[in-house]
Amino acid sequence: MSYRPDESNEQIYAEGAWLQGAIVTGVLYGVVIVLSAMCWRSLWPRAQLRGSAYKKNRFFLCYVTFLFVVGTIYVAFNAQITQLGFIDNRLYPGGPGAYEEATSSPPLNTAFVVSDWCADLLMIWRCTVVYKDTRIYYMIVGLGSILFLGALVTGTLWLVIVSTPAQAASGWMSFGLLFPYLCFSLTINIFISLLTVIRLLYHRHRISKVLGLGHGAIYASFASIIIESAAIYSICSLLYLIPYTLSNPIAFAFMQLLGEAQVIAPLLIIYRVSEGKAWTNRSTTLMDENSIRLRRPSEFPKPAPVPLNVEVSFHQEITHDESTHSPKSLYPKEPTEAHANDADVFGRAV
């Protein structure tokens, strides 16, 4: 006897993608909790100190808290819509997968778009930081501002459209609404990530050329490149959009993961910044507490000549010399008792 539901393989596959995506999203939320705690632990002591980075640390502390709240809202309402589809409305025509695809959740959509804006904004800021001392810095700033403005407009339009009752009832995953917005967001992610990676690899090449291959790996390692460029976010975006264009139901799983990946990538960057391991805007190197500034050998200042001061002192030693008082004898004199115990400076008897 088979307990398999009377559904097609494609329908069961789509429902499995939705359910597995919700489960893995909960796992990623655990990563968000850990990273948020690490960032709070690193930022809180620094935010209490009145120094040059006081305002920046306070801002990052609020930013991490806001991301944590957004990630919590996303995973909570994602779990709710999964429960509605697989338990409360499991007899919906087409199954739970069809219900989730046709149902809109305004808090879920808002949390998704807001986390996307936060991730895009931080990525653009990091890109401007690594290009701070270059000739194209202002071009990067202008381009990043235009891209973020485009993401802001398209995201707002998408939220307004899917929040209307007609669209909420006809499906928030429609190709004509969500796909253009996510394509634009992915374009921003990939473009900014590539710019950041190119700059980091160029810096690694310069470090390795001057100091050796080992030093280049330290200052621009593979892990730092992945984190600084927010490649996790870009990879998750591709994992969703490519299957989505191919009408593969696995895209529904990656769609849910993308909401938490948008939170994880900024948290990783902020943690590196708070620990002093990230690229700073005061130099052209990846800085940590023991970092050095990259310069060519010809640029190092020549040391000023230091005069050599040598002090020589002579210590005069007075000895009994009777040669000036008596003529020299051709025959050596036998030592007398008075001088038998006398010795010269080398310990020899005189």
BALOBA-1460 file (C-alpha; in Angstrom, 3 decimals):
// residues 350
<rec num="1" residu="m" x="0.000" y="0.000" z="0.000"/>
<rec num="2" residu="s" x="1.367" y="3.363" z="-1.032"/>
<rec num="3" residu="y" x="0.818" y="6.535" z="0.909"/>
<rec num="4" residu="r" x="2.040" y="8.707" z="-1.927"/>
<rec num="5" residu="p" x="-0.405" y="11.553" z="-2.697"/>
<rec num="6" residu="d" x="-2.200" y="11.566" z="-5.994"/>
<rec num="7" residu="e" x="0.020" y="14.269" z="-7.480"/>
<rec num="8" residu="s" x="2.431" y="14.461" z="-10.365"/>
<rec num="9" residu="n" x="6.186" y="14.176" z="-9.893"/>
<rec num="10" residu="e" x="6.622" y="17.809" z="-10.877"/>
<rec num="11" residu="q" x="4.137" y="18.948" z="-8.263"/>
<rec num="12" residu="i" x="5.766" y="16.896" z="-5.505"/>
<rec num="13" residu="y" x="9.186" y="18.173" z="-6.565"/>
<rec num="14" residu="a" x="7.978" y="21.783" z="-6.336"/>
<rec num="15" residu="e" x="6.454" y="21.214" z="-2.906"/>
<rec num="16" residu="g" x="9.693" y="19.611" z="-1.727"/>
<rec num="17" residu="a" x="11.660" y="22.612" z="-2.970"/>
<rec num="18" residu="w" x="9.421" y="24.988" z="-1.012"/>
<rec num="19" residu="l" x="9.650" y="22.932" z="2.190"/>
<rec num="20" residu="q" x="13.395" y="22.303" z="2.012"/>
<rec num="21" residu="g" x="14.008" y="25.979" z="1.294"/>
<rec num="22" residu="a" x="12.081" y="26.916" z="4.441"/>
<rec num="23" residu="i" x="14.117" y="24.445" z="6.523"/>
<rec num="24" residu="v" x="17.487" y="25.676" z="5.242"/>
<rec num="25" residu="t" x="16.340" y="29.269" z="5.744"/>
<rec num="26" residu="g" x="15.889" y="28.457" z="9.426"/>
<rec num="27" residu="v" x="19.454" y="27.122" z="9.495"/>
<rec num="28" residu="l" x="20.759" y="30.315" z="7.918"/>
<rec num="29" residu="y" x="18.870" y="32.305" z="10.522"/>
<rec num="30" residu="g" x="20.983" y="30.521" z="13.111"/>
<rec num="31" residu="v" x="24.053" y="31.859" z="11.286"/>
<rec num="32" residu="v" x="22.504" y="35.333" z="11.449"/>
<rec num="33" residu="i" x="22.084" y="35.014" z="15.219"/>
<rec num="34" residu="v" x="25.718" y="33.975" z="15.714"/>
<rec num="35" residu="l" x="27.101" y="36.702" z="13.448"/>
<rec num="36" residu="s" x="24.921" y="39.333" z="15.087"/>
<rec num="37" residu="a" x="26.170" y="38.293" z="18.529"/>
<rec num="38" residu="m" x="29.783" y="38.428" z="17.310"/>
<rec num="39" residu="c" x="29.261" y="41.898" z="15.873"/>
<rec num="40" residu="w" x="27.577" y="43.146" z="19.058"/>
<rec num="41" residu="r" x="30.393" y="41.752" z="21.177"/>
<rec num="42" residu="s" x="32.993" y="43.442" z="19.003"/>
<rec num="43" residu="l" x="31.209" y="46.769" z="18.550"/>
<rec num="44" residu="w" x="29.778" y="47.371" z="22.014"/>
<rec num="45" residu="p" x="33.084" y="48.129" z="23.827"/>
<rec num="46" residu="r" x="34.247" y="50.337" z="20.959"/>
<rec num="47" residu="a" x="30.937" y="52.191" z="20.856"/>
<rec num="48" residu="q" x="31.470" y="53.226" z="24.500"/>
<rec num="49" residu="l" x="34.791" y="54.917" z="23.776"/>
<rec num="50" residu="r" x="34.792" y="58.538" z="22.669"/>
<rec num="51" residu="g" x="37.291" y="58.337" z="19.859"/>
<rec num="52" residu="s" x="37.653" y="59.015" z="16.158"/>
<rec num="53" residu="a" x="35.570" y="55.932" z="15.284"/>
<rec num="54" residu="y" x="32.882" y="56.570" z="17.919"/>
<rec num="55" residu="k" x="30.123" y="57.570" z="15.475"/>
<rec num="56" residu="k" x="31.012" y="54.819" z="13.015"/>
<rec num="57" residu="n" x="30.862" y="52.130" z="15.694"/>
<rec num="58" residu="r" x="27.527" y="53.479" z="16.966"/>
<rec num="59" residu="f" x="26.142" y="53.434" z="13.440"/>
<rec num="60" residu="f" x="27.342" y="49.871" z="12.843"/>
<rec num="61" residu="l" x="25.809" y="48.791" z="16.141"/>
<rec num="62" residu="c" x="22.412" y="50.155" z="15.069"/>
<rec num="63" residu="y" x="22.878" y="48.720" z="11.574"/>
<rec num="64" residu="v" x="23.554" y="45.218" z="12.921"/>
<rec num="65" residu="t" x="20.530" y="45.444" z="15.206"/>
<rec num="66" residu="f" x="18.331" y="46.558" z="12.320"/>
<rec num="67" residu="l" x="19.569" y="43.712" z="10.113"/>
<rec num="68" residu="f" x="18.897" y="41.221" z="12.884"/>
<rec num="69" residu="v" x="15.333" y="42.483" z="13.272"/>
<rec num="70" residu="v" x="14.739" y="42.331" z="9.511"/>
<rec num="71" residu="g" x="16.181" y="38.804" z="9.322"/>
<rec num="72" residu="t" x="13.978" y="37.726" z="12.226"/>
<rec num="73" residu="i" x="10.840" y="39.130" z="10.572"/>
<rec num="74" residu="y" x="11.728" y="37.399" z="7.325"/>
<rec num="75" residu="v" x="12.271" y="33.940" z="8.826"/>
<rec num="76" residu="a" x="9.180" y="34.250" z="11.034"/>
<rec num="77" residu="f" x="6.777" y="35.111" z="8.222"/>
<rec num="78" residu="n" x="8.470" y="32.638" z="5.889"/>
<rec num="79" residu="a" x="7.747" y="29.927" z="8.444"/>
<rec num="80" residu="q" x="4.179" y="31.180" z="8.748"/>
<rec num="81" residu="i" x="3.491" y="31.040" z="5.025"/>
<rec num="82" residu="t" x="5.028" y="27.557" z="4.909"/>
<rec num="83" residu="q" x="2.657" y="26.437" z="7.654"/>
<rec num="84" residu="l" x="-0.296" y="27.997" z="5.835"/>
<rec num="85" residu="g" x="0.607" y="26.177" z="2.634"/>
<rec num="86" residu="f" x="1.466" y="22.734" z="3.994"/>
<rec num="87" residu="i" x="-0.936" y="22.497" z="6.948"/>
<rec num="88" residu="d" x="-3.764" y="25.019" z="7.005"/>
<rec num="89" residu="n" x="-4.420" y="25.033" z="3.225"/>
<rec num="90" residu="r" x="-2.951" y="21.716" z="2.128"/>
<rec num="91" residu="l" x="-6.035" y="21.002" z="-0.015"/>
<rec num="92" residu="y" x="-5.505" y="24.150" z="-2.061"/>
<rec num="93" residu="p" x="-5.869" y="23.419" z="-5.810"/>
<rec num="94" residu="g" x="-2.416" y="22.492" z="-7.058"/>
<rec num="95" residu="g" x="-1.068" y="21.682" z="-3.618"/>
<rec num="96" residu="p" x="1.006" y="23.643" z="-1.091"/>
<rec num="97" residu="g" x="3.467" y="24.746" z="-3.773"/>
<rec num="98" residu="a" x="0.712" y="26.400" z="-5.776"/>
<rec num="99" residu="y" x="-0.620" y="28.052" z="-2.629"/>
<rec num="100" residu="e" x="2.767" y="29.564" z="-1.697"/>
<rec num="101" residu="e" x="3.365" y="30.731" z="-5.253"/>
<rec num="102" residu="a" x="-0.037" y="32.437" z="-5.357"/>
<rec num="103" residu="t" x="0.051" y="33.953" z="-1.876"/>
<rec num="104" residu="s" x="1.537" y="37.295" z="-0.945"/>
<rec num="105" residu="s" x="2.792" y="38.163" z="2.518"/>
<rec num="106" residu="p" x="3.415" y="41.933" z="2.888"/>
<rec num="107" residu="p" x="5.717" y="41.627" z="5.945"/>
<rec num="108" residu="l" x="7.734" y="38.927" z="4.184"/>
<rec num="109" residu="n" x="8.025" y="40.968" z="0.993"/>
<rec num="110" residu="t" x="8.958" y="44.119" z="2.887"/>
<rec num="111" residu="a" x="11.637" y="42.355" z="4.929"/>
<rec num="112" residu="f" x="13.066" y="40.865" z="1.743"/>
<rec num="113" residu="v" x="13.289" y="44.193" z="-0.086"/>
<rec num="114" residu="v" x="14.622" y="46.139" z="2.910"/>
<rec num="115" residu="s" x="17.368" y="43.586" z="3.540"/>
<rec num="116" residu="d" x="18.233" y="43.789" z="-0.152"/>
<rec num="117" residu="w" x="18.563" y="47.578" z="0.085"/>
<rec num="118" residu="c" x="20.765" y="47.291" z="3.180"/>
<rec num="119" residu="a" x="23.024" y="44.756" z="1.473"/>
<rec num="120" residu="d" x="23.303" y="46.826" z="-1.713"/>
<rec num="121" residu="l" x="24.090" y="49.984" z="0.224"/>
<rec num="122" residu="l" x="26.845" y="48.324" z="2.256"/>
<rec num="123" residu="m" x="28.359" y="46.697" z="-0.817"/>
<rec num="124" residu="i" x="28.499" y="50.032" z="-2.635"/>
<rec num="125" residu="w" x="30.080" y="51.662" z="0.424"/>
<rec num="126" residu="r" x="32.761" y="48.958" z="0.632"/>
<rec num="127" residu="c" x="33.494" y="49.339" z="-3.054"/>
<rec num="128" residu="t" x="34.016" y="53.083" z="-2.620"/>
<rec num="129" residu="v" x="36.336" y="52.391" z="0.328"/>
<rec num="130" residu="v" x="38.653" y="50.076" z="-1.615"/>
<rec num="131" residu="y" x="38.799" y="52.623" z="-4.466"/>
<rec num="132" residu="k" x="39.342" y="55.563" z="-2.115"/>
<rec num="133" residu="d" x="42.873" y="56.456" z="-3.272"/>
<rec num="134" residu="t" x="42.348" y="55.827" z="-6.981"/>
<rec num="135" residu="r" x="41.669" y="58.152" z="-9.880"/>
<rec num="136" residu="i" x="38.250" y="56.658" z="-10.551"/>
<rec num="137" residu="y" x="36.994" y="57.097" z="-6.982"/>
<rec num="138" residu="y" x="34.379" y="59.728" z="-7.824"/>
<rec num="139" residu="m" x="33.254" y="57.690" z="-10.829"/>
<rec num="140" residu="i" x="32.681" y="54.705" z="-8.538"/>
<rec num="141" residu="v" x="30.743" y="56.889" z="-6.086"/>
<rec num="142" residu="g" x="28.515" y="58.312" z="-8.835"/>
<rec num="143" residu="l" x="27.922" y="54.942" z="-10.438"/>
<rec num="144" residu="g" x="27.106" y="53.330" z="-7.093"/>
<rec num="145" residu="s" x="24.658" y="56.116" z="-6.246"/>
<rec num="146" residu="i" x="22.839" y="55.664" z="-9.554"/>
<rec num="147" residu="l" x="22.641" y="51.894" z="-9.116"/>
<rec num="148" residu="f" x="21.316" y="52.160" z="-5.575"/>
<rec num="149" residu="l" x="18.742" y="54.737" z="-6.654"/>
<rec num="150" residu="g" x="17.571" y="52.317" z="-9.341"/>
<rec num="151" residu="a" x="17.285" y="49.495" z="-6.796"/>
<rec num="152" residu="l" x="15.357" y="51.794" z="-4.473"/>
<rec num="153" residu="v" x="12.861" y="52.756" z="-7.190"/>
<rec num="154" residu="t" x="12.316" y="49.242" z="-8.578"/>
<rec num="155" residu="g" x="12.009" y="47.735" z="-5.099"/>
<rec num="156" residu="t" x="9.461" y="50.329" z="-4.040"/>
<rec num="157" residu="l" x="7.405" y="49.818" z="-7.195"/>
<rec num="158" residu="w" x="7.428" y="46.071" z="-6.692"/>
<rec num="159" residu="l" x="6.276" y="46.425" z="-3.080"/>
<rec num="160" residu="v" x="3.471" y="48.801" z="-4.067"/>
<rec num="161" residu="i" x="2.258" y="46.551" z="-6.872"/>
<rec num="162" residu="v" x="2.265" y="43.267" z="-4.943"/>
<rec num="163" residu="s" x="0.609" y="44.945" z="-1.947"/>
<rec num="164" residu="t" x="-2.570" y="45.675" z="-3.912"/>
<rec num="165" residu="p" x="-5.382" y="43.175" z="-3.295"/>
<rec num="166" residu="a" x="-5.568" y="42.125" z="-6.942"/>
<rec num="167" residu="q" x="-1.881" y="41.290" z="-7.145"/>
<rec num="168" residu="a" x="-1.888" y="39.703" z="-3.713"/>
<rec num="169" residu="a" x="-4.519" y="37.259" z="-4.902"/>
<rec num="170" residu="s" x="-2.941" y="36.560" z="-8.284"/>
<rec num="171" residu="g" x="0.571" y="35.658" z="-7.255"/>
<rec num="172" residu="w" x="3.535" y="37.569" z="-5.926"/>
<rec num="173" residu="m" x="6.019" y="35.380" z="-7.803"/>
<rec num="174" residu="s" x="4.797" y="36.471" z="-11.239"/>
<rec num="175" residu="f" x="7.505" y="36.788" z="-13.857"/>
<rec num="176" residu="g" x="6.447" y="40.299" z="-14.819"/>
<rec num="177" residu="l" x="6.816" y="41.727" z="-11.287"/>
<rec num="178" residu="l" x="9.575" y="40.022" z="-9.335"/>
<rec num="179" residu="f" x="11.977" y="38.991" z="-12.075"/>
<rec num="180" residu="p" x="12.884" y="42.487" z="-13.387"/>
<rec num="181" residu="y" x="13.490" y="43.771" z="-9.861"/>
<rec num="182" residu="l" x="15.723" y="40.847" z="-8.926"/>
<rec num="183" residu="c" x="17.567" y="41.043" z="-12.244"/>
<rec num="184" residu="f" x="18.389" y="44.684" z="-11.559"/>
<rec num="185" residu="s" x="19.443" y="43.852" z="-8.021"/>
<rec num="186" residu="l" x="21.615" y="40.981" z="-9.261"/>
<rec num="187" residu="t" x="23.242" y="43.292" z="-11.797"/>
<rec num="188" residu="i" x="24.210" y="45.627" z="-8.974"/>
<rec num="189" residu="n" x="25.534" y="42.748" z="-6.882"/>
<rec num="190" residu="i" x="27.649" y="41.194" z="-9.602"/>
<rec num="191" residu="f" x="28.969" y="44.500" z="-10.934"/>
<rec num="192" residu="i" x="29.951" y="45.843" z="-7.510"/>
<rec num="193" residu="s" x="31.378" y="42.462" z="-6.501"/>
<rec num="194" residu="l" x="33.530" y="42.312" z="-9.633"/>
<rec num="195" residu="l" x="34.829" y="45.839" z="-9.059"/>
<rec num="196" residu="t" x="35.757" y="44.955" z="-5.490"/>
<rec num="197" residu="v" x="37.400" y="41.657" z="-6.455"/>
<rec num="198" residu="i" x="39.437" y="43.324" z="-9.216"/>
<rec num="199" residu="r" x="40.735" y="45.917" z="-6.773"/>
<rec num="200" residu="l" x="41.610" y="43.282" z="-4.154"/>
<rec num="201" residu="l" x="43.399" y="41.088" z="-6.698"/>
<rec num="202" residu="y" x="45.330" y="44.084" z="-8.004"/>
<rec num="203" residu="h" x="46.379" y="44.944" z="-4.479"/>
<rec num="204" residu="r" x="47.385" y="41.322" z="-3.865"/>
<rec num="205" residu="h" x="49.538" y="41.404" z="-6.994"/>
<rec num="206" residu="r" x="51.338" y="44.554" z="-5.826"/>
<rec num="207" residu="i" x="51.937" y="43.171" z="-2.348"/>
<rec num="208" residu="s" x="53.257" y="39.872" z="-3.738"/>
<rec num="209" residu="k" x="55.521" y="41.656" z="-6.199"/>
<rec num="210" residu="v" x="57.230" y="43.711" z="-3.491"/>
<rec num="211" residu="l" x="57.110" y="41.472" z="-0.412"/>
<rec num="212" residu="g" x="56.647" y="37.982" z="-1.825"/>
<rec num="213" residu="l" x="53.770" y="35.614" z="-2.487"/>
<rec num="214" residu="g" x="53.192" y="34.832" z="1.177"/>
<rec num="215" residu="h" x="52.523" y="38.454" z="2.073"/>
<rec num="216" residu="g" x="50.046" y="38.841" z="-0.773"/>
<rec num="217" residu="a" x="48.064" y="35.886" z="0.500"/>
<rec num="218" residu="i" x="47.892" y="37.440" z="3.956"/>
<rec num="219" residu="y" x="46.631" y="40.837" z="2.851"/>
<rec num="220" residu="a" x="44.181" y="39.627" z="0.193"/>
<rec num="221" residu="s" x="43.321" y="36.031" z="0.938"/>
<rec num="222" residu="f" x="40.572" y="34.103" z="-0.754"/>
<rec num="223" residu="a" x="38.383" y="34.379" z="2.343"/>
<rec num="224" residu="s" x="38.805" y="38.144" z="2.546"/>
<rec num="225" residu="i" x="37.970" y="38.529" z="-1.144"/>
<rec num="226" residu="i" x="34.802" y="36.453" z="-0.742"/>
<rec num="227" residu="i" x="33.690" y="38.422" z="2.324"/>
<rec num="228" residu="e" x="34.647" y="41.926" z="1.144"/>
<rec num="229" residu="s" x="32.937" y="41.495" z="-2.212"/>
<rec num="230" residu="a" x="29.780" y="39.980" z="-0.647"/>
<rec num="231" residu="a" x="30.133" y="37.113" z="-3.084"/>
<rec num="232" residu="i" x="27.811" y="34.985" z="-0.915"/>
<rec num="233" residu="y" x="24.966" y="37.331" z="-1.774"/>
<rec num="234" residu="s" x="25.770" y="37.336" z="-5.494"/>
<rec num="235" residu="i" x="26.101" y="33.556" z="-5.650"/>
<rec num="236" residu="c" x="22.730" y="33.051" z="-3.966"/>
<rec num="237" residu="s" x="21.163" y="35.514" z="-6.391"/>
<rec num="238" residu="l" x="22.491" y="33.524" z="-9.347"/>
<rec num="239" residu="l" x="21.346" y="30.253" z="-7.794"/>
<rec num="240" residu="y" x="17.833" y="31.668" z="-7.740"/>
<rec num="241" residu="l" x="17.615" y="33.524" z="-11.037"/>
<rec num="242" residu="i" x="19.169" y="30.879" z="-13.291"/>
<rec num="243" residu="p" x="16.702" y="28.118" z="-12.319"/>
<rec num="244" residu="y" x="13.905" y="30.687" z="-12.324"/>
<rec num="245" residu="t" x="14.530" y="31.576" z="-15.958"/>
<rec num="246" residu="l" x="14.546" y="27.848" z="-16.755"/>
<rec num="247" residu="s" x="11.219" y="27.370" z="-14.900"/>
<rec num="248" residu="n" x="12.846" y="24.928" z="-12.493"/>
<rec num="249" residu="p" x="11.011" y="24.645" z="-9.147"/>
<rec num="250" residu="i" x="14.331" y="24.511" z="-7.260"/>
<rec num="251" residu="a" x="14.342" y="28.295" z="-7.669"/>
<rec num="252" residu="f" x="11.674" y="28.488" z="-4.942"/>
<rec num="253" residu="a" x="14.154" y="27.021" z="-2.443"/>
<rec num="254" residu="f" x="16.933" y="29.452" z="-3.348"/>
<rec num="255" residu="m" x="14.438" y="32.303" z="-3.295"/>
<rec num="256" residu="q" x="13.913" y="31.741" z="0.409"/>
<rec num="257" residu="l" x="17.661" y="31.389" z="1.078"/>
<rec num="258" residu="l" x="18.304" y="34.690" z="-0.642"/>
<rec num="259" residu="g" x="16.399" y="36.576" z="2.046"/>
<rec num="260" residu="e" x="18.852" y="35.436" z="4.763"/>
<rec num="261" residu="a" x="21.924" y="35.622" z="2.518"/>
<rec num="262" residu="q" x="21.190" y="39.334" z="2.128"/>
<rec num="263" residu="v" x="21.638" y="39.630" z="5.898"/>
<rec num="264" residu="i" x="24.642" y="37.319" z="6.308"/>
<rec num="265" residu="a" x="26.848" y="39.059" z="3.742"/>
<rec num="266" residu="p" x="26.678" y="42.541" z="5.391"/>
<rec num="267" residu="l" x="27.178" y="41.043" z="8.861"/>
<rec num="268" residu="l" x="30.389" y="39.339" z="7.740"/>
<rec num="269" residu="i" x="31.709" y="42.616" z="6.343"/>
<rec num="270" residu="i" x="30.805" y="44.587" z="9.466"/>
<rec num="271" residu="y" x="32.489" y="42.015" z="11.700"/>
<rec num="272" residu="r" x="35.728" y="42.316" z="9.723"/>
<rec num="273" residu="v" x="35.523" y="46.101" z="9.889"/>
<rec num="274" residu="s" x="34.886" y="46.070" z="13.647"/>
<rec num="275" residu="e" x="37.839" y="43.731" z="14.214"/>
<rec num="276" residu="g" x="40.172" y="45.941" z="12.172"/>
<rec num="277" residu="k" x="40.810" y="43.286" z="9.517"/>
<rec num="278" residu="a" x="39.074" y="44.978" z="6.591"/>
<rec num="279" residu="w" x="40.213" y="47.465" z="4.009"/>
<rec num="280" residu="t" x="40.140" y="50.969" z="5.472"/>
<rec num="281" residu="n" x="39.689" y="54.334" z="3.768"/>
<rec num="282" residu="r" x="42.964" y="55.660" z="5.179"/>
<rec num="283" residu="s" x="45.286" y="53.532" z="3.102"/>
<rec num="284" residu="t" x="45.470" y="51.422" z="0.002"/>
<rec num="285" residu="t" x="45.984" y="48.179" z="1.846"/>
<rec num="286" residu="l" x="43.925" y="45.711" z="3.739"/>
<rec num="287" residu="m" x="44.625" y="46.866" z="7.259"/>
<rec num="288" residu="d" x="44.991" y="45.064" z="10.498"/>
<rec num="289" residu="e" x="46.857" y="46.017" z="13.611"/>
<rec num="290" residu="n" x="50.212" y="44.893" z="12.221"/>
<rec num="291" residu="s" x="49.775" y="45.969" z="8.601"/>
<rec num="292" residu="i" x="52.206" y="48.063" z="6.606"/>
<rec num="293" residu="r" x="51.773" y="50.548" z="3.807"/>
<rec num="294" residu="l" x="52.777" y="49.371" z="0.379"/>
<rec num="295" residu="r" x="55.540" y="51.474" z="-1.188"/>
<rec num="296" residu="r" x="58.160" y="50.862" z="-3.785"/>
<rec num="297" residu="p" x="61.749" y="50.563" z="-2.614"/>
<rec num="298" residu="s" x="62.631" y="53.868" z="-4.312"/>
<rec num="299" residu="e" x="59.974" y="55.641" z="-2.264"/>
<rec num="300" residu="f" x="61.426" y="54.791" z="1.105"/>
<rec num="301" residu="p" x="63.195" y="57.828" z="2.639"/>
<rec num="302" residu="k" x="66.962" y="57.654" z="2.758"/>
<rec num="303" residu="p" x="68.347" y="57.813" z="6.277"/>
<rec num="304" residu="a" x="70.293" y="60.959" z="7.149"/>
<rec num="305" residu="p" x="74.030" y="60.455" z="7.643"/>
<rec num="306" residu="v" x="74.891" y="60.116" z="11.307"/>
<rec num="307" residu="p" x="78.381" y="61.288" z="12.378"/>
<rec num="308" residu="l" x="80.486" y="58.633" z="13.968"/>
<rec num="309" residu="n" x="81.664" y="59.752" z="17.396"/>
<rec num="310" residu="v" x="84.521" y="57.672" z="18.725"/>
<rec num="311" residu="e" x="85.918" y="58.454" z="22.140"/>
<rec num="312" residu="v" x="89.293" y="57.012" z="22.969"/>
<rec num="313" residu="s" x="90.668" y="57.321" z="26.469"/>
<rec num="314" residu="f" x="94.093" y="56.350" z="27.686"/>
<rec num="315" residu="h" x="94.675" y="55.365" z="31.256"/>
<rec num="316" residu="q" x="98.184" y="56.202" z="32.412"/>
<rec num="317" residu="e" x="99.776" y="53.713" z="34.738"/>
<rec num="318" residu="i" x="102.735" y="54.755" z="36.863"/>
<rec num="319" residu="t" x="105.456" y="52.151" z="37.444"/>
<rec num="320" residu="h" x="108.848" y="52.269" z="38.926"/>
<rec num="321" residu="d" x="111.352" y="52.923" z="36.191"/>
<rec num="322" residu="e" x="114.941" y="53.292" z="37.277"/>
<rec num="323" residu="s" x="116.360" y="53.470" z="33.780"/>
<rec num="324" residu="t" x="116.498" y="57.244" z="33.940"/>
<rec num="325" residu="h" x="118.448" y="57.236" z="37.168"/>
<rec num="326" residu="s" x="121.065" y="54.593" z="36.499"/>
<rec num="327" residu="p" x="122.965" y="53.658" z="33.381"/>
<rec num="328" residu="k" x="121.939" y="50.594" z="31.493"/>
<rec num="329" residu="s" x="123.957" y="47.488" z="32.154"/>
<rec num="330" residu="l" x="124.952" y="45.018" z="29.559"/>
<rec num="331" residu="y" x="124.082" y="42.241" z="31.949"/>
<rec num="332" residu="p" x="120.636" y="41.626" z="33.337"/>
<rec num="333" residu="k" x="120.198" y="42.417" z="36.978"/>
<rec num="334" residu="e" x="119.020" y="39.846" z="39.422"/>
<rec num="335" residu="p" x="115.727" y="40.762" z="41.040"/>
<rec num="336" residu="t" x="116.067" y="42.093" z="44.498"/>
<rec num="337" residu="e" x="113.880" y="41.206" z="47.410"/>
<rec num="338" residu="a" x="112.255" y="44.616" z="47.290"/>
<rec num="339" residu="h" x="111.048" y="44.121" z="43.782"/>
<rec num="340" residu="a" x="110.507" y="40.410" z="43.864"/>
<rec num="341" residu="n" x="106.834" y="40.783" z="44.513"/>
<rec num="342" residu="d" x="106.250" y="43.594" z="42.001"/>
<rec num="343" residu="a" x="104.403" y="42.710" z="38.809"/>
<rec num="344" residu="d" x="103.626" y="44.560" z="35.586"/>
<rec num="345" residu="v" x="100.176" y="44.994" z="34.135"/>
<rec num="346" residu="f" x="100.304" y="41.564" z="32.509"/>
<rec num="347" residu="g" x="101.050" y="39.801" z="35.808"/>
<rec num="348" residu="r" x="104.735" y="39.233" z="35.101"/>
<rec num="349" residu="a" x="107.447" y="39.886" z="37.696"/>
<rec num="350" residu="v" x="109.550" y="42.987" z="37.171"/>
